[in-house]
Amino acid sequence: MIITLERVKDGTEALVREIQGGRTLRQRLARLGVHPGDKLRLIRTGHFGGPVLIEVHGAEVAIGCGMAQKIVLEVSESS
Amino acid sequence: MKIALVGQPNCGKSTLFNSVAGYKSIVSNFPGTSVDFTLSRVSFNGESFELVDLPGIYSLSSSEPDERLARDYLLQMKPDAVINILDASLLGRSIELTLELLELKIPLVVCLNMIDEAERKGIRIDVRHLEEDLGVPVIPTIASLGQGIPELFEATIRTARSGQTGKSFYCSRDVENAVAELTILIGDQTAEKLSVPGRLLALKLLEGDDDLERKVREEKPDVIPEVERLRESLSYYRGRPADVVLSSERHSLALNLFEHVAVVKPRTKSTGRDRIDHFLLHPLWGYLALGLVLLVFFNLVFGFGKLVEQPLLACFSRFSELLQARLGQESLAYTLVEGLVQGFSGGIGIVLPYLVPFLIGLSLLEDIGYLPRAAFLMDTIMHRIGLHGKAVIPFVLGYGCNVPAIMGVRTLGSQRDRFITAVLVTFIPCTGRTTIIFALVAFYVGPNAALFLYLLNLVVIAAAGKLLSMLRPEASPGLILEIPSYRLPRPKAVASKVWFRLREFVVVAWPILIVGSVLLGFLEHLHLFEAVNRFFSPFTSGLLGLPEETSITLIFGILRKELSIIMLVQALGTNDFSSVLSQGQIMVFTVFSLFYIPCLATLAMLRLVVGLRAALFTLVMTTTVATVIAVLFRLFYLLVA
């Protein structure tokens, strides 16, 4: 299933399929370890348009809602 | 010998620096606090060297100011060795920076810090294996406990002597071909002239580094079209932009290396951190907890301050009376000495009781790791005023002192966010302005009126934020922030941070306070106040309806906010303000003090961080806002009375 980051449920594990943004956004995410192909786990969905909290490569990273909308994930059907 | 410390934000770099350098650098558990680098002379085993603490960086690119600063330092100052500190519990991610540092061809030592935390997370690292793979010494440490530090510096000095620079890591064939071609095109001479190793330069140009591209364009403009051609061909064959190709290559090299040297036990049940965060980041409990934290925090600080302030001030006023009796009220000597005492006691009696507990509390919150969580919670609300969650940190800092708050603005991603946040921070009532609110409004009008002023202040900040984001409509890049593990604050780290921030007040502001106070006493002795007051009279008494004697106090408030209240005693000739000022006048005076021109130190910092234009803009904006609100208050009291 293809879905953007701000719409997945708590606890979902997924692969980053694409980052739909310019070079600046890609680089800012890459700095904190989010690259296409990486596995991440959603710890907490954003509430009231707030940021989402994810775990990626052992670190926890908060990502604003606007940015999360640009991160396309691939969630396997079984989970 | 020069040794530089390089590492990602929050890897314990500053803790390590402090453990050997003493109270020089500022440590914190908020990513990106040490924005300027700090250096210190260190002797170790009879060897003396200069240790430089560079800002925390995630990579060697140039898009963030911190990263550019660190990179420029490494390239231009050419330290004899670099200590690359890694958070061992985040090895897979941290090692990407190591791969870039290896390309600098500077003797390198890897410090695997927080090795205990990695073990707690179930990550076992084969240090010897990692050493072999990287070709540089790898030393495991626990900087907060001082473990492994002697071994680290021994290895560093040895490496600096031997000049061991480690291995290069090679990307896929197509990328390496492009790098090789570009290295030849650039030529050794140009690379040397820019003091960037050829291979690193080629890699960075392919990745699209604006800063290096500009420099190469100046030196050898004909290379640029070739760079563009190579980039295009890379992205054509790989089906993704060249910068993604390069960063993915580095990323997969890092992950391979990580898998080669580390064993990760699968995640067991939820950890203590998860449970705490489940509560502290909860959409309901989280906000309640945040409110409670702030409530307890401010109550403790001001409770303590009040307890200490009264007896201290009483002590000083008894001393003044003694002086007056000894020297005679009209003598010049008395005027000068009294000014000295006033300035001195102003520092000790008003600011230190509030500033010290505030800074200790703030450092504790910072080191525990609560501030990034506050940023997480506040993101939605900050969005309403055109900013994002990270900006809440400077705001909270601003309640202590606007100066460190404006320094903290540097951690924000875009120039726009830095500008808006810095300007808004100058509206936050710092301890100085808080003193005025408490001493005047809370004391003479009532605590609820004081609370009302704080709320009004927030409303004004929100409105100003809205207005400023309309002036700078570019979208804020949004929040992206690492939420670090909770850590036990170390007394030494807290103490050094408190001292670092306090020093600014003691060294810069306090002398100004004392000199200003003496100067004011002197002016008074010469009866020059009246001239100044008369000059500003149309504004202060005409527009604001205050006694014209208050003009001089407001002018001194620009030196330091709390001077306004100290000088008010002198200017009005009484300690009991209600005998000379009506409630309305007290409110108008306080409101004006709350919003008008920030103090000199803040203005200087604004100029430094966001530029002269921003500082001038702030000057005009704050004066206008203060005047408008003060006049509204005057009208309100005129109507009520």
Interface residues (C-beta under 8 A of the other chain):
Chain A: R23 T24 L25 R26 Q27 R28 L29 A30 R31 L32 G33 H35 P36 G37 D38 I43 R44 G46 H47 F48 G49 G50 P51 L53 V56 H57 G58 A59 E60 V61 A62 I63 G64 C65 G66 M67
Chain B: Y58 S59 S61 S63 S89 L90 G92 R93 K121 I123 G208 R240 P241 D243 V244 S247 S248 H251 D274 D277 L281 P283 P372 A375 F376 L377 D379 T380 H383 H388 G389 G413 A475 P477 G478 L479 I480 L481 E482 I483 P484
